[in-house]
Amino acid sequence: MQLDIRGERKIDNPDDTAIAEAVNSLDGTGDSFVILNTDAGFIQSSCNEYGECDLEYSLNVGKEWIRCKNNNLSKPWVIDAFAKFARQDYGWIEKYEWEEEEIKSRHGCLGIFVAGFLLCGVAITVILSL
């Protein structure tokens, strides 16, 4: 099991304290995401500057991921979901509505952000070259 914080730091076999510190460090700036990879799958979240977080998970890695329809979850709720996922306790899943997505990126929203940023960069380059 490994916790990936912003793609900058990885913690092997994180305890509940490490998970809480990682989620609480998400402030909406830069790559504000955290991913917990386990043998069973992964859970990931990103948070904005207001502390509102999204949540995605997969128990079928490589095929699809499940996204919470509520994208303004509180950090304590996300911390609890991560800690339970680490213990293979999936009872938290029943608390919200979920939607399946075909997996395109292990970083979910981050992949969309990067694609948008690159597209914007291309547009700026084209405009500047005119």
Secondary structure as UniProt FT lines:
FT   STRAND          2..5
FT   TURN            6..8
FT   STRAND          9..12
FT   HELIX           16..24
FT   STRAND          33..38
FT   TURN            39..40
FT   STRAND          41..47
FT   TURN            49..50
FT   STRAND          56..58
FT   TURN            61..63
FT   STRAND          64..68
FT   HELIX           75..86
FT   TURN            87..88
FT   HELIX           91..95
FT   STRAND          98..102
FT   TURN            106..108
FT   HELIX           109..129
//
